[in-house]
Amino acid sequence: MTAHVLILCTHNSARSVLAEGMLNHWANKLGRDVVAHSAGSAPSGRINPFALEALAAAGITIDKPRSK
């Protein structure tokens, strides 16, 4: 059974997006049946480009990043 993890922050533009990407990356790499999702209580509507840059530098990609 897949475990779903919700990472919630205020604007869903950086920290929760980073956590979602890292958790999904490591779950996949370790063969775990875990899927992370991120959301914001007051979504900004945009992803911080530095967050995406940091993930890319770590070799982590996010499909269709969006603030939700």
Secondary structure by P-SEA (a helix, b strand, c coil): cbbbbbbbccccccaaaaaaaaaaaaaaaacccbbbbbbbccccccccaaaaaaaaaacccccccccc
